[in-house]
């Protein structure tokens, strides 16, 4: 079953986006993802059918950025 996970992040520019892209693109189980860098909270939205919040948080931390679940 597909679920949508949202996170507040500090991914705030296109350069930052370029750093996390390979990690999120390679992550098994992510169907799609996007970061709204125009939103003050820099919301990362992930569509997944098998991952949990913790999996995404670990992946983001590995890239050197911070994320916290929202909603």
C-alpha positions as CSV (number, residue, x, y, z in Angstrom):
1,X,0.0,0.0,0.0
2,X,1.4,3.4,-1.0
3,X,1.9,6.0,1.7
4,X,3.1,9.6,1.7
5,X,5.7,10.6,4.2
6,X,6.5,14.3,4.9
7,X,9.5,15.8,6.6
8,X,10.7,19.3,7.5
9,X,14.3,19.6,6.3
10,X,17.1,22.0,5.9
11,X,17.5,21.2,2.2
12,X,17.2,24.8,1.1
13,X,18.8,25.3,-2.3
14,X,19.3,23.6,-5.7
15,X,22.9,22.7,-4.6
16,X,21.6,21.0,-1.5
17,X,19.0,19.2,-3.7
18,X,21.8,18.0,-5.9
19,X,23.6,16.5,-2.9
20,X,20.6,14.5,-1.7
21,X,19.3,13.4,-5.2
22,X,21.6,10.4,-5.7
23,X,20.8,9.1,-2.2
24,X,17.0,9.4,-2.6
25,X,17.1,8.2,-6.2
26,X,19.0,5.0,-5.3
27,X,17.0,4.3,-2.1
28,X,15.1,1.0,-2.6
29,X,11.4,1.5,-2.0
30,X,11.0,5.1,-2.8
31,X,8.5,5.5,-5.7
32,X,8.9,9.3,-5.9
33,X,10.1,12.2,-3.9
34,X,10.3,16.0,-4.0
35,X,11.5,18.9,-1.9
36,X,9.5,22.1,-1.8
37,X,12.4,24.6,-1.4
38,X,9.9,27.5,-1.7
39,X,8.2,26.3,1.5
40,X,9.7,27.9,4.6
41,X,9.9,24.4,6.1
42,X,11.6,22.9,3.0
43,X,9.1,20.0,3.0
44,X,10.4,16.7,1.6
45,X,7.5,14.5,0.4
46,X,8.2,10.8,-0.2
47,X,5.9,8.3,-1.9
48,X,6.7,4.7,-0.7
49,X,5.1,1.4,-0.4
50,X,7.5,-0.2,2.0
51,X,9.7,2.3,3.8
52,X,9.1,3.8,7.3
53,X,9.8,7.3,8.5
54,X,13.0,6.0,10.2
55,X,14.4,4.7,6.8
56,X,14.0,8.1,5.2
57,X,15.4,10.0,8.3
58,X,18.6,7.8,8.2
59,X,19.0,8.4,4.5
60,X,18.7,12.2,4.9
61,X,21.1,12.2,7.8
62,X,23.7,10.3,5.7
63,X,23.6,13.1,3.2
64,X,24.6,15.6,6.0
65,X,21.1,17.2,6.2
66,X,18.5,17.3,8.9
67,X,14.9,16.1,8.7
68,X,12.1,15.7,11.1
69,X,8.7,14.1,10.4
70,X,5.6,16.4,10.0
71,X,1.9,15.6,9.9
